[in-house]
Amino acid sequence: MEFRTKGSDGDAEVDDWLVKVDEFMVIGIDFGTTYSGAAWATVAEFEDGRINLITSWPGTEREEGKAPTELFYEDNCLMWGYTVPSDADPFRWFKLLLLLNEDLSEELRESEFLLRARKMIKESQKTAIDLIADYLGALWRHILGTIREARKDSIEALPFHVVITVPAIWKDYAREGMRKAARKSGILDTRLAGATTLTFAPEPEAAALASLDEEKASIKVGDVFVICDAGGGTVDVITYKVGGIKPIKLHEAVIGKGGLCGGIFIDEAFERMCKCRLGRRWSNLTQNNIRELMKNEWEYAIKPQFKLKNSGIDEYIVAVPTGAFEGSDLNDNTKKPIIKGGRIHFAGSDLQKAFTSSFSGIESLIDEQIRKVDEKGLSVTVRTANLTRVANKAHGTKGVILVGGLGSSPYLCEHLGEHLDGRYSEKKILVLQSTGIKPHTSICRGAVLKGFMDRPSVGPDGKRALKLERQVSVISAIARVSLGVMYTVNFIEGVHRGEGVFWDDDKGDFRVPCQMMWYLRKGDNVSKMKPKKENFSSYYSTKQEFESAQKLTIFQCEDDDPPSRRTDSDKVKELCNINYNFNIPYDSLENFTGATGKKLKRLVLEIEMMPSGASNGFSVIYQGNKLGSQNVHVDFQSALRASSGHFGVSPGRDLPRLAGREVREK
């Protein structure tokens, strides 16, 4: 049985991929800011309810759900993950370098961790895409080696579909950077089995799929779940309502929200605390000393187990590298926390301060979701047996599910529980948290699920269907930004402002430029199965003009109420340019006669937008036929440069006219 699939998120290869449904493998990659993981499954394994996790990594004998997202170069040798020497100063946090400064908070832009990462990348003469590609390449080679060893047979005949997760708050240019890095890494290299396809999935959506797939037996129509995906860099909070079961159909209930308040900011706060306590002695430490302290004393020891209540621990002792005390006493009782024998003795109340800022950001994200859920008249429902923190609670309680690396923190669970009890005591909202490696691996497991969910369950001959009771899918999402195009309309006195009005010699009328048509508005509930479509008309007087104007710019706006006109003061930015090549004769275009009798050619296009969760795919349709990927190129970088530079629009014919619609200005 065969089917064709067309993916808006994938590379060009997706358009033409032809596979047999019983002979392919989905590989999910969770590329995180601080740690990364992977999982995979064949169709047969998926039907049996099995998803394989990678828990064995080069450089360590421990079983771990993830490997550090770190790179170190030495003598033309690349070291990654656990293979990075303990005395090395590796590249870290380079995932965040895909974001522009303007999309980072001022606090994050000045973060010592990020400044250090930018300094290192500048000195190396590499780019963020180069580093990500190198890391993904090393991870990919390990994934393939692990799969070969586990299967004990050849995988060369299996087509691959790869799903890489990305933060929900990322903008399209950052996702495009990830796509370039994935292509450069070798993930999409040609194989005997055919083209490897690539799609992206929002991290909280993948986490939700994994979490709710485990609880499908107890899920009911109308249940509402809040998923808090707290990772190393980003924290995404998203709410889903169950619209159907067998298969489980999820609808995003309210607009999701995310922020840069993940685990690395807790690490940075702890480092500052140590630096403050040691004073001038801190300057005696090398970067390798500091890394050793942070890894061995904090990230692997105190941080993952820290909590204030019922910990059984009176104080947390941090061993400082001896180099810090060169020429000074190993003991210091002059102030708290005391230093004894070269070790800082922190009280729990001391360390609590390292979590304050990050947890405050997470509180705000969850509070906003609960408020929006209340405004819609919904209530958050969780029915679960696997989440041990509610094992003794009544069936049908309310709660928020924690996933992700930071989401496994017992202190985060404890802290949010107290916050919700105090603020929403009448709602009895519980914070729910799995044990073991499940919170750490939920995203890569969910990526595998999404890879299968995005595939048809039944082929043309009706055979070899994926079992529907195994399926969990997100049916609709809520738009986080408004998307639209800029165009010109006939000037109507009393409706339009006089600013910018120009006389169009071709059409013989006054025109108004810079009008915005929003075909997707922030807050719209968008079905992932139904694309949005709009028609646009453009007019040409010469062949040269037609051939040089085969481009349409898509704009975005993050305001709740996007403007009807783009001005200097509007927050309307270019998202991407859709460049298309028709390869059709100019003479075949429709004839059009302007008001003055001038002969023109008219081109009517249909632009289709397919929301996928991680990004929005665009297609160009002409005379009912969708142009192939070889004739359409979506360019985020040129639009990015335009949005970052001088704003200016000339009242020319390069602005399309919206076919069959008049938009009144507010």
C-alpha positions as CSV (number, residue, x, y, z in Angstrom):
1,M,0.0,0.0,0.0
2,E,1.4,3.4,-0.9
3,F,0.5,7.0,-0.3
4,R,1.9,10.4,-1.1
5,T,2.4,13.0,1.6
6,K,2.9,16.7,1.2
7,G,4.4,18.4,4.3
8,S,4.4,22.2,4.8
9,D,7.3,22.0,7.3
10,G,9.6,19.7,5.4
11,D,12.2,20.2,2.8
12,A,11.4,19.8,-1.0
13,E,11.9,16.1,-0.7
14,V,8.6,15.8,1.3
15,D,6.5,16.8,-1.7
16,D,7.7,13.8,-3.7
17,W,8.1,11.2,-1.0
18,L,6.5,7.9,-1.9
19,V,6.5,5.3,0.9
20,K,5.0,2.0,1.8
21,V,3.1,2.5,5.1
22,D,4.4,-0.8,6.6
23,E,8.0,0.0,5.8
24,F,9.2,3.3,7.4
25,M,10.6,4.5,10.6
26,V,9.9,7.8,12.5
27,I,12.8,9.3,14.4
28,G,12.1,12.0,17.0
29,I,14.8,14.5,18.0
30,D,14.5,16.8,21.0
31,F,17.3,19.3,20.4
32,G,17.3,21.2,23.7
33,T,19.2,24.3,25.0
34,T,21.1,22.2,27.6
35,Y,20.3,18.6,26.9
36,S,19.1,16.7,23.8
37,G,17.5,13.3,23.3
38,A,16.1,11.0,20.7
39,A,13.6,8.2,20.2
40,W,12.4,6.0,17.3
41,A,9.8,3.4,16.2
42,T,8.8,1.4,13.1
43,V,5.2,1.0,12.2
44,A,5.1,-2.4,13.8
45,E,6.6,-1.1,17.0
46,F,4.2,1.8,17.0
47,E,1.2,-0.5,16.6
48,D,2.5,-2.6,19.6
49,G,2.7,0.6,21.7
50,R,6.5,0.6,21.8
51,I,8.7,3.7,21.3
52,N,12.5,3.1,21.7
53,L,14.5,5.6,23.7
54,I,18.2,6.3,23.4
55,T,19.6,6.0,26.9
56,S,23.2,4.9,26.1
57,W,25.6,7.7,25.2
58,P,29.3,7.9,24.3
59,G,31.4,9.1,27.2
60,T,29.3,7.8,30.0
61,E,28.4,4.4,31.4
62,R,25.3,5.7,33.1
63,E,21.9,5.3,31.4
64,E,20.6,8.8,30.7
65,G,17.5,10.0,28.8
66,K,19.5,12.8,27.3
67,A,23.0,14.0,26.5
68,P,24.4,17.5,27.1
69,T,24.0,19.9,24.2
70,E,27.7,20.8,24.2
71,L,30.5,20.9,21.6
72,F,34.2,21.0,21.9
73,Y,36.7,21.2,19.0
74,E,40.4,20.2,19.4
75,D,43.0,19.2,16.7
76,N,40.3,18.9,14.0
77,C,38.4,16.6,16.3
78,L,34.8,17.1,17.3
79,M,33.6,16.1,20.8
80,W,30.0,16.3,21.9
81,G,27.7,15.5,24.8
82,Y,29.4,13.4,27.5
83,T,32.6,13.0,25.4
84,V,33.5,16.6,26.1
85,P,36.5,16.5,28.5
86,S,35.8,17.7,32.0
87,D,38.6,20.3,31.8
88,A,37.4,21.7,28.5
89,D,35.5,24.9,27.9
90,P,32.8,23.8,25.3
91,F,30.2,25.6,23.3
92,R,27.0,25.7,25.2
93,W,23.5,27.4,24.8
94,F,24.1,27.9,21.1
95,K,20.5,27.0,20.3
96,L,19.5,30.4,21.7
97,L,21.9,32.1,19.3
98,L,19.4,31.5,16.5
99,L,17.2,34.2,18.0
100,L,17.7,37.9,17.1
101,N,18.5,40.2,20.0
102,E,15.2,42.0,19.4
103,D,13.4,38.8,20.3
104,L,15.3,38.3,23.6
105,S,14.5,40.1,26.8
106,E,17.0,42.8,27.9
107,E,17.8,40.6,30.9
108,L,18.6,37.6,28.6
109,R,20.6,39.7,26.2
110,E,22.9,40.7,29.1
111,S,23.0,37.2,30.5
112,E,26.5,36.2,31.3
113,F,25.9,32.7,29.8
114,L,24.7,34.1,26.5
115,L,27.4,36.8,26.4
116,R,30.0,34.0,26.9
117,A,28.4,31.9,24.1
118,R,28.4,34.9,21.7
119,K,32.0,35.7,22.5
120,M,33.0,32.1,21.9
121,I,31.1,31.8,18.6
122,K,32.6,35.1,17.4
123,E,36.2,33.9,18.2
124,S,35.6,30.6,16.4
125,Q,34.3,32.3,13.2
126,K,31.4,29.8,13.2
127,T,27.7,30.6,13.1
128,A,24.9,29.3,15.3
129,I,23.8,27.2,12.3
130,D,27.3,25.7,12.0
131,L,27.3,24.6,15.6
132,I,23.8,23.2,15.5
133,A,24.6,21.3,12.3
134,D,27.8,19.8,13.9
135,Y,25.9,18.8,17.0
136,L,22.9,17.3,15.1
137,G,25.4,15.5,12.8
138,A,27.1,13.8,15.8
139,L,23.8,13.0,17.4
140,W,22.4,11.6,14.1
141,R,25.4,9.3,13.7
142,H,24.9,8.0,17.2
143,I,21.2,7.5,16.6
144,L,21.8,5.5,13.4
145,G,24.5,3.4,15.2
146,T,22.1,2.7,18.1
147,I,19.3,1.7,15.8
148,R,21.5,-0.7,13.9
149,E,22.8,-2.3,17.0
150,A,19.3,-2.6,18.5
151,R,17.6,-4.1,15.4
152,K,20.4,-6.5,14.4
153,D,19.4,-6.1,10.8
154,S,19.8,-3.7,8.0
155,I,17.9,-0.4,8.2
156,E,19.0,0.7,4.7
157,A,15.7,-0.3,3.1
158,L,13.6,1.7,5.7
159,P,12.6,5.3,4.6
160,F,13.1,7.7,7.5
161,H,10.8,10.5,8.6
162,V,12.5,12.8,11.1
163,V,10.6,15.1,13.5
164,I,12.7,17.8,15.3
165,T,11.0,19.7,18.1
166,V,11.3,23.4,18.5
167,P,10.1,25.9,21.1
168,A,6.5,27.1,20.5
169,I,7.7,30.7,21.0
170,W,10.2,30.6,18.2
171,K,9.5,32.6,15.1
172,D,9.7,31.3,11.6
173,Y,13.2,32.6,10.9
174,A,14.6,30.6,13.8
175,R,12.8,27.5,12.5
176,E,14.2,28.1,9.1
177,G,17.7,28.3,10.7
178,M,17.0,24.9,12.3
179,R,16.0,23.5,8.9
180,K,19.3,24.7,7.3
181,A,21.3,23.2,10.2
182,A,19.4,19.9,9.8
183,R,20.2,19.8,6.1
184,K,23.8,20.7,6.7
185,S,24.2,18.0,9.4
186,G,23.6,15.1,7.0
187,I,20.2,14.1,8.4
188,L,18.7,14.6,4.9
189,D,21.4,12.9,2.9
190,T,20.2,10.6,0.2
191,R,19.8,7.0,1.2
192,L,19.1,3.8,-0.8
193,A,15.6,3.8,0.8
194,G,14.8,7.2,-0.7
195,A,14.6,10.7,0.6
196,T,14.6,11.3,4.3
197,T,11.8,13.7,5.2
198,L,11.8,16.3,7.9
199,T,9.1,18.1,9.8
200,F,9.1,20.2,13.0
201,A,6.8,19.9,16.0
202,P,6.2,22.5,18.8
203,E,7.8,21.2,22.0
204,P,4.7,21.5,24.2
205,E,2.6,19.8,21.6
206,A,5.0,16.8,21.5
207,A,5.0,16.8,25.3
208,A,1.2,16.8,25.4
209,L,1.0,13.9,22.9
210,A,3.3,11.8,25.0
211,S,1.7,12.6,28.3
212,L,-1.9,12.1,27.1
213,D,-1.1,8.9,25.1
214,E,-0.1,7.3,28.4
215,E,-3.5,8.3,29.9
216,K,-5.8,7.5,27.0
217,A,-7.7,4.9,28.9
218,S,-9.0,7.5,31.4
219,I,-9.5,10.5,29.0
220,K,-13.0,11.8,28.4
221,V,-14.5,14.2,25.9
222,G,-14.4,17.7,27.3
223,D,-11.4,17.1,29.5
224,V,-9.0,20.1,29.6
225,F,-5.3,19.6,30.2
226,V,-2.6,22.3,30.9
227,I,0.9,21.2,29.9
228,C,3.9,23.1,31.3
229,D,7.0,22.2,29.3
230,A,9.8,23.5,31.4
231,G,13.1,23.0,29.6
232,G,16.7,24.3,29.9
233,G,16.1,27.5,28.0
234,T,12.4,28.0,27.2
235,V,9.2,27.3,29.2
236,D,6.1,26.7,27.1
237,V,2.6,26.4,28.6
238,I,-0.3,25.2,26.5
239,T,-3.8,24.0,27.1
240,Y,-5.7,21.4,25.2
241,K,-9.4,20.3,25.3
242,V,-10.3,16.8,24.3
243,G,-12.8,16.9,21.4
244,G,-13.0,13.1,20.7
245,I,-11.7,9.7,21.7
246,K,-10.7,6.6,19.7
247,P,-8.8,8.4,18.2
248,I,-8.1,11.1,20.8
249,K,-8.6,14.5,19.2
250,L,-7.1,17.5,20.9
251,H,-8.0,21.2,20.4
252,E,-5.9,24.0,21.7
253,A,-8.3,25.6,24.2
254,V,-6.6,29.0,24.7
255,I,-3.7,30.7,23.1
256,G,-0.5,29.2,24.4
257,K,2.4,31.3,25.9
258,G,6.1,30.8,26.4
259,G,9.0,32.5,27.9
260,L,12.8,32.3,28.3
261,C,12.8,31.3,32.0
262,G,14.2,27.7,31.8
263,G,16.8,25.9,33.8
264,I,19.9,27.8,32.6
265,F,18.7,30.9,34.3
266,I,18.6,29.0,37.6
267,D,22.1,27.8,36.9
268,E,23.3,31.3,36.2
269,A,21.7,32.5,39.5
270,F,23.5,29.8,41.5
271,E,26.8,30.7,39.8
272,R,26.3,34.3,40.9
273,M,25.6,33.2,44.4
274,C,28.9,31.2,44.5
275,K,30.8,34.1,43.0
276,C,29.4,36.5,45.5
277,R,30.2,34.3,48.4
278,L,33.8,33.6,47.3
279,G,34.5,37.3,46.4
280,R,37.9,37.9,45.0
281,R,38.7,34.2,45.4
282,W,36.4,33.5,42.4
283,S,38.8,35.2,40.1
284,N,41.4,32.4,40.9
285,L,39.1,29.8,39.2
286,T,39.5,29.0,35.5
287,Q,36.5,28.4,33.3
288,N,37.2,24.7,33.6
289,N,37.1,25.0,37.4
290,I,33.8,26.8,37.2
291,R,32.4,24.2,34.8
292,E,33.5,21.4,37.1
293,L,31.8,23.1,40.0
294,M,28.5,23.7,38.1
295,K,28.3,20.2,36.6
296,N,29.4,18.0,39.5
297,E,28.2,20.0,42.5
298,W,25.0,21.6,41.1
299,E,23.6,20.2,37.9
300,Y,24.2,16.5,38.7
301,A,23.8,16.7,42.5
302,I,21.9,19.5,44.2
303,K,19.6,20.9,41.5
304,P,17.7,17.8,40.4
305,Q,16.9,16.8,44.0
306,F,16.5,20.1,45.7
307,K,13.3,20.9,47.6
308,L,12.4,22.8,50.8
309,K,10.0,20.5,52.5
310,N,10.5,17.0,53.7
311,S,14.0,16.8,52.1
312,G,15.7,15.4,55.2
313,I,18.7,17.7,54.3
314,D,19.7,20.5,56.7
315,E,22.4,22.0,54.5
316,Y,23.8,21.6,51.0
317,I,27.5,21.4,50.8
318,V,29.3,22.6,47.6
319,A,32.9,21.6,47.1
320,V,34.9,24.5,45.6
321,P,38.0,23.7,43.4
322,T,41.0,24.2,45.6
323,G,42.5,26.7,43.2
324,A,40.1,29.3,44.5
325,F,41.8,29.3,47.9
326,E,45.3,29.8,46.7
327,G,47.0,32.1,49.2
328,S,44.0,32.1,51.5
329,D,42.3,30.1,54.3
330,L,40.0,27.2,53.4
331,N,37.7,28.3,56.2
332,D,35.6,31.5,56.4
333,N,33.0,31.9,59.2
334,T,32.7,35.7,58.9
335,K,29.3,35.4,57.2
336,K,26.8,32.9,56.0
337,P,26.8,30.6,54.2
338,I,30.0,29.6,56.0
339,I,33.0,28.1,54.2
340,K,34.5,25.1,55.9
341,G,37.4,23.1,54.5
342,G,37.0,24.7,51.1
343,R,33.3,23.9,51.0
344,I,30.4,26.3,51.0
345,H,27.6,25.2,53.4
346,F,24.4,26.5,51.9
347,A,21.0,26.4,53.7
348,G,18.0,25.5,51.7
349,S,16.7,29.1,52.1
350,D,19.9,30.3,50.5
351,L,19.6,28.1,47.4
352,Q,15.9,28.9,47.2
353,K,16.9,32.3,45.9
354,A,18.5,30.8,42.8
355,F,15.1,29.6,41.6
356,T,13.1,32.7,42.4
357,S,13.3,34.6,39.1
358,S,12.8,31.6,36.8
359,F,9.9,30.2,38.9
360,S,8.2,33.7,39.0
361,G,8.2,33.6,35.2
362,I,6.7,30.1,35.1
363,E,4.0,31.2,37.6
364,S,3.0,34.1,35.4
365,L,2.7,31.8,32.3
366,I,0.5,29.3,34.2
367,D,-1.6,32.0,35.8
368,E,-2.3,33.5,32.4
369,Q,-3.4,30.1,31.0
370,I,-5.7,29.5,34.0
371,R,-7.2,33.0,33.6
372,K,-7.9,32.5,29.9
373,V,-9.4,29.0,30.6
374,D,-11.7,30.6,33.1
375,E,-12.7,33.3,30.7
376,K,-13.8,30.6,28.3
377,G,-15.9,28.9,30.9
378,L,-13.7,25.8,31.0
379,S,-12.1,23.9,33.9
380,V,-8.8,22.1,33.9
381,T,-9.2,18.3,34.3
382,V,-6.6,15.6,34.8
383,R,-7.4,12.0,35.2
384,T,-4.2,10.0,35.7
385,A,-2.8,6.9,37.4
386,N,0.9,7.3,36.3
387,L,1.4,10.7,37.8
388,T,2.4,9.6,41.3
389,R,1.8,12.8,43.0
390,V,-2.0,12.3,42.7
391,A,-2.1,8.6,43.4
392,N,-4.0,9.2,46.6
393,K,-6.3,11.8,45.2
394,A,-9.9,11.5,44.0
395,H,-10.6,10.7,40.4
396,G,-11.2,13.7,38.2
397,T,-9.1,16.2,40.0
398,K,-7.8,19.4,38.4
399,G,-4.2,20.0,37.6
400,V,-1.2,21.1,35.5
401,I,1.2,18.5,34.1
402,L,4.9,19.2,34.3
403,V,7.2,17.9,31.6
404,G,10.7,18.7,30.4
405,G,14.1,18.7,32.1
406,L,13.2,21.5,34.6
407,G,9.7,20.0,34.8
408,S,11.2,17.0,36.7
409,S,12.4,19.3,39.5
410,P,10.7,18.3,42.8
411,Y,11.1,21.9,44.0
412,L,9.2,23.2,41.0
413,C,6.4,20.8,41.7
414,E,6.4,21.8,45.4
415,H,6.6,25.5,44.7
416,L,3.9,25.6,42.0
417,G,1.6,23.5,44.3
418,E,1.9,26.1,47.0
419,H,1.4,28.9,44.6
420,L,-1.8,27.4,43.1
421,D,-3.1,26.4,46.5
422,G,-2.7,29.9,47.7
423,R,-4.1,31.7,44.6
424,Y,-6.8,29.2,43.4
425,S,-7.7,27.3,46.6
426,E,-11.3,26.9,45.6
427,K,-10.3,25.3,42.3
428,K,-8.1,22.7,44.0
429,I,-5.6,22.7,41.2
430,L,-2.9,20.1,41.5
431,V,0.6,20.1,40.0
432,L,1.2,16.7,38.5
433,Q,4.6,15.2,37.8
434,S,5.8,11.8,36.6
435,T,8.8,10.1,38.1
436,G,12.0,8.6,36.5
437,I,13.0,9.7,33.0
438,K,9.5,10.3,31.6
439,P,9.5,14.1,32.1
440,H,13.0,14.3,30.5
441,T,12.0,12.2,27.5
442,S,8.4,13.2,26.9
443,I,9.3,15.6,24.0
444,C,11.3,13.1,21.9
445,R,8.6,10.4,22.5
446,G,5.9,12.9,21.5
447,A,7.9,13.7,18.4
448,V,7.7,10.1,17.3
449,L,4.0,10.1,18.0
450,K,3.5,13.2,15.9
451,G,5.5,11.7,13.1
452,F,3.0,8.8,12.9
453,M,-0.1,11.0,13.6
454,D,0.8,13.2,10.6
455,R,0.6,10.1,8.4
456,P,-2.6,8.7,7.0
457,S,-3.9,5.7,8.9
458,V,-5.5,4.0,5.9
459,G,-4.1,3.7,2.4
460,P,-6.0,3.7,-0.9
461,D,-6.6,0.0,-0.7
462,G,-7.9,0.1,2.9
463,K,-5.2,-2.3,4.1
464,R,-2.6,-2.2,6.8
465,A,-4.2,0.7,8.8
466,L,-2.5,2.1,11.8
467,K,-4.5,1.2,14.9
468,L,-6.8,4.2,15.6
469,E,-7.0,3.6,19.3
470,R,-3.3,4.3,19.5
471,Q,-3.7,7.7,17.9
472,V,-3.5,11.0,19.7
473,S,-3.5,14.1,17.5
474,V,-3.9,17.8,17.7
475,I,-6.7,18.9,15.4
476,S,-6.7,22.6,15.8
477,A,-4.4,25.3,17.1
478,I,-4.9,29.0,18.1
479,A,-2.9,31.5,16.1
480,R,-0.2,33.3,18.1
481,V,0.3,36.1,15.5
482,S,-1.7,37.6,12.7
483,L,-0.6,36.9,9.2
484,G,-1.5,38.8,6.1
485,V,-0.5,40.7,3.0
486,M,-0.2,44.3,2.0
487,Y,-2.1,45.6,-1.0
488,T,-3.7,48.6,-2.7
489,V,-7.4,49.5,-3.0
490,N,-9.5,52.1,-4.8
491,F,-9.6,55.3,-2.8
492,I,-13.0,56.0,-1.2
493,E,-13.4,59.5,0.3
494,G,-14.6,59.3,3.9
495,V,-13.4,55.7,4.2
496,H,-9.7,56.0,3.6
497,R,-7.2,58.5,4.8
498,G,-5.7,60.8,2.3
499,E,-2.1,59.9,3.3
500,G,-0.2,58.1,0.5
501,V,-3.0,58.2,-2.1
502,F,-1.7,58.1,-5.6
503,W,-3.1,58.2,-9.1
504,D,-2.7,55.0,-11.0
505,D,-2.3,55.7,-14.7
506,D,-2.9,52.1,-15.7
507,K,-6.2,51.7,-14.0
508,G,-7.3,55.3,-14.2
509,D,-8.2,55.8,-10.5
510,F,-6.8,56.9,-7.2
511,R,-5.3,54.1,-5.1
512,V,-4.5,53.7,-1.4
513,P,-1.3,51.8,-0.5
514,C,-0.2,49.9,2.6
515,Q,-3.6,48.3,3.3
516,M,-3.5,45.1,5.3
517,M,-5.6,42.0,4.7
518,W,-5.3,39.6,7.6
519,Y,-6.3,36.1,6.6
520,L,-5.2,34.7,9.9
521,R,-5.8,36.8,13.1
522,K,-4.1,36.3,16.4
523,G,-6.5,34.2,18.6
524,D,-8.2,32.5,15.6
525,N,-8.9,28.8,16.1
526,V,-7.3,27.2,13.0
527,S,-8.0,23.7,11.9
528,K,-4.8,21.9,11.0
529,M,-6.7,20.0,8.4
530,K,-8.2,23.0,6.6
531,P,-5.9,25.4,4.9
532,K,-6.6,29.1,4.7
533,K,-6.9,30.5,1.2
534,E,-7.2,34.0,-0.4
535,N,-7.1,35.2,-4.0
536,F,-4.9,38.1,-5.1
537,S,-4.7,40.1,-8.3
538,S,-1.7,41.8,-9.8
539,Y,-1.6,43.9,-13.0
540,Y,1.3,44.3,-15.5
541,S,1.9,46.5,-18.5
542,T,5.1,44.8,-19.8
543,K,6.6,41.3,-19.9
544,Q,9.7,42.5,-18.0
545,E,7.5,43.9,-15.2
546,F,5.8,40.5,-14.9
547,E,9.0,38.5,-14.8
548,S,10.6,40.7,-12.2
549,A,7.6,40.8,-9.8
550,Q,7.0,37.2,-9.0
551,K,7.1,37.6,-5.3
552,L,4.5,38.1,-2.5
553,T,5.5,39.2,1.0
554,I,3.7,37.8,4.0
555,F,3.5,40.1,7.0
556,Q,3.0,39.3,10.7
557,C,1.7,41.3,13.7
558,E,1.8,40.3,17.3
559,D,-0.8,42.9,18.5
560,D,-4.1,41.5,19.7
561,D,-5.9,43.8,17.3
562,P,-3.8,44.1,14.1
563,P,-4.1,47.4,12.1
564,S,-5.9,47.7,8.8
565,R,-3.0,49.8,7.5
566,R,0.8,49.6,7.8
567,T,2.5,52.7,8.9
568,D,5.9,53.6,10.4
569,S,4.5,53.2,13.9
570,D,2.7,49.9,13.4
571,K,4.2,46.7,14.7
572,V,3.7,45.0,11.3
573,K,6.8,43.2,10.2
574,E,7.7,41.1,7.2
575,L,7.6,37.4,7.9
576,C,8.8,36.0,4.6
577,N,8.8,36.5,0.8
578,I,7.2,33.8,-1.3
579,N,9.1,33.8,-4.6
580,Y,7.4,31.9,-7.4
581,N,8.3,31.0,-11.0
582,F,5.5,30.1,-13.3
583,N,7.3,29.3,-16.5
584,I,4.2,30.5,-18.4
585,P,4.1,32.8,-21.4
586,Y,3.3,36.4,-20.6
587,D,0.9,36.5,-23.5
588,S,-1.2,33.7,-21.8
589,L,-2.2,36.0,-18.9
590,E,-5.7,37.3,-18.8
591,N,-6.3,40.6,-20.7
592,F,-7.5,43.6,-18.7
593,T,-8.4,47.1,-19.9
594,G,-7.9,49.9,-17.4
595,A,-10.3,52.8,-17.0
596,T,-8.2,54.9,-19.4
597,G,-8.3,52.2,-22.0
598,K,-4.8,51.0,-21.4
599,K,-4.2,47.3,-22.1
600,L,-2.8,45.3,-19.2
601,K,-2.3,41.7,-18.2
602,R,-3.9,40.4,-15.0
603,L,-2.5,37.6,-12.8
604,V,-4.8,36.0,-10.2
605,L,-3.1,33.8,-7.6
606,E,-4.5,31.8,-4.7
607,I,-2.2,31.8,-1.7
608,E,-2.8,28.8,0.6
609,M,-1.6,28.7,4.2
610,M,-1.5,25.4,6.1
611,P,-1.0,25.8,9.8
612,S,1.0,22.9,11.3
613,G,1.7,24.0,14.8
614,A,5.5,24.5,14.5
615,S,5.2,26.9,11.6
616,N,2.9,27.9,8.7
617,G,3.4,26.3,5.3
618,F,2.6,28.4,2.2
619,S,1.6,27.2,-1.3
620,V,0.9,29.1,-4.5
621,I,-2.0,28.1,-6.7
622,Y,-2.5,29.2,-10.2
623,Q,-5.6,28.3,-12.3
624,G,-6.4,25.5,-9.8
625,N,-3.0,24.0,-9.9
626,K,-0.6,24.1,-6.9
627,L,3.0,25.0,-8.0
628,G,5.6,22.4,-7.2
629,S,8.3,23.0,-4.6
630,Q,10.8,23.5,-7.4
631,N,8.8,26.6,-8.5
632,V,8.2,28.1,-5.1
633,H,10.8,29.3,-2.6
634,V,9.9,30.8,0.8
635,D,12.6,33.2,1.9
636,F,12.6,34.3,5.5
637,Q,16.1,35.9,5.5
638,S,15.3,38.6,3.0
639,A,12.2,39.6,4.9
640,L,14.2,39.5,8.1
641,R,16.7,42.0,6.7
642,A,13.9,44.2,5.4
643,S,12.1,44.2,8.8
644,S,15.4,45.1,10.6
645,G,16.2,47.9,8.2
646,H,14.6,51.1,7.1
647,F,10.8,51.0,6.6
648,G,9.6,52.4,3.4
649,V,6.9,51.6,0.8
650,S,6.6,53.1,-2.7
651,P,3.1,53.4,-4.1
652,G,3.9,51.2,-7.1
653,R,2.3,48.2,-8.7
654,D,4.4,45.8,-6.7
655,L,1.6,45.8,-4.1
656,P,-1.0,43.2,-5.1
657,R,-4.7,43.9,-5.3
658,L,-7.0,41.7,-3.3
659,A,-9.4,40.0,-5.7
660,G,-13.0,40.5,-5.0
661,R,-12.8,42.2,-1.6
662,E,-12.8,45.7,-0.2
663,V,-11.4,46.3,3.3
664,R,-12.6,49.3,5.2
665,E,-10.0,51.2,7.3
666,K,-10.5,51.6,11.0
